[in-house]
Amino acid sequence: MRLHDVKPRPGAKHRRKRLGCGESSGHGKTSGKGHKGQKARAGKGIRPGFEGGQMPLHRRLPKKGFSNEAFRLKFEVVNVSSLEKAFADGDVVNEESLREKGIVNRTCDAIKILGNGDLSRKLTVSVSNVSASAREKIEKAGGSIANS
């Protein structure tokens, strides 16, 4: 097989529909748009959801439900493995130090330490929340958790 023998699979290539190229082409005269009316005209058609003046479905249906998205607390999570890499023995871990090290950079309401990974450094942790597994690992390494 050579490069000139390579051909596309059958049915993979389609001829482009050439509109307005005379009546004998099959797509001449009205070019597949039918006779007159709004959809036959050039320019923008009707907007999505428009039902010819009838009250559209999205306005007929009742409003339902409530979203708490605007009021929920936004937590930034930090794993114990990140603390192991970024902090030295005896360091204090709080929001300011986490932002300095670049571990937390988004705006948030609270920071939570999670227990993913291992910790061998003695750290003093002072953040909003600490998970049970993270608390166990921090205390096992000789560190302490101060409530903030």
C-alpha positions, 0 to 999 in steps of 0.5 A: 500500500502506498500513499496514493492508494489511501482513500477515505472510508465509503460514506465519509465524504459528502458533497456540499449542497450547492444552493441557488445554482439553477432549477436543474440542480434541485436546490435552485429557485427558493434554495430549500426555503419553501415559499415566502414567510418569515423563515424564507427571508434573509436575516435573523429568524425567530428567537429560541423558545418563541411560540408565535406570540403564545405564552412560551413554555418557560414562562408558563411553567411555575418557578420552583425551588431554591438555591443556597449557592449565594449563601453557602460557606466557601471552604478551601481544602488543604491536605496534610501532604501539602503541609509536609512539603511546604512547612519546616519543623515547628512552624505555625500554620495559619491562613497568612502562612498558607497564602504566603506559601501559595497553598491557598490563593483563592478567596474563601470563608474558611480553610479546612485541613484534610488528612490525605498524606503523611506528616512527620513535622511538628506543626502548630495548626491554627485554621477554621476546621480540621478533619478527624484524620488530619487532627490524629496525624498532626497530634501523632507527629507531635504538633498541636491544633489551636482553635481560631 
